[in-house]
Amino acid sequence: MSAAIIDGKGFAETLRARVADKVQDFVADAGRQPGLAVVLVGEDPASGVYVRSKGRATEAAGMASFTHRLPADTSQDILLSLVRRLNADPMVDGILVQLPLPQQIDENAVIATIDPNKDVDGFHPVNAGRLASGLDGFVPCTPLGCVMLLKDRLGDLSGKDAVVIGRSNIVGKPMAQLLLAESCTVTIAHSRTRDLPALVRRADIVVAAVGRPEMVKADWIKPGATVIDVGINRVDAGDGKGRLVGDVTFDEVARVAGGITPVPGGVGPMTIAVLLRNTLVAAHRNAGIPLDRDAI
Ligand code: GUN
């Protein structure tokens, strides 16, 4: 058997086009653009690439992009006062502080200072709590993108056995909550899990979000299972540049799975598309304009 390749890139393009359409309606109704502020502290090259592409995608969708670049030695107080200023700025609907932050800054303190109604990353404890309680709130972009791809491929997810490998606040935990909300039977696996291959072998849905290159092997996968690879790892390719691989050994797993996301071109593009969607939702909420979310 050979797995269907789940085209996250194509799905994300369609989602971005739908968001851009709705942005036009918002501008006509509100008399302003939705605004997204992105804050980058320091010079981490990967973060720099992400922040640039977020800014470009925001503008391409017709939204206002405000990028704040701060030096690596920025104090926590300076960053918190910027976040408070953005909280109070009526042109800013969404705020994203790019992680990781330099070690002198307490990430949790920064996330807790963002207004939960502008927290388009969905990282604020209020939004994590809303998700866990089944209440309306912002949901982290990467896991929400994964669920969109899963529902597009499989339809109703209820009753499916899902294993999420990884327990981060950014992906693993919200992913598990979202799958639970879809009535999956969810197991979260992590570094202390015993006999991970045997656990994964029971799953109809496998989400790999550990950051370990090509860790998930073909003999871990139940034939026909759907495999979502959140990993983006740069490995040595002997050319000085390296190549990107996921957390799943793609070629061999694709021979066993029913569907699989590639790296790159799978989950990655969904993160930015969902960020734009979350910003559009935030703008409607902040402006008091209703939005039919099922239409995007
Ligand atoms: N760093 C890696 N992924 C993310 C993300 O989705 N949001 C933020 N703020 N930082 C990240």
Boltz pocket constraint, residues with backbone or C-beta under 6 A from the ligand:
constraints:
  - pocket:
      binder: B
      contacts: [[A, 96], [A, 97], [A, 98], [A, 99], [A, 100], [A, 121], [A, 141], [A, 142], [A, 170], [A, 271]]
      max_distance: 6.0
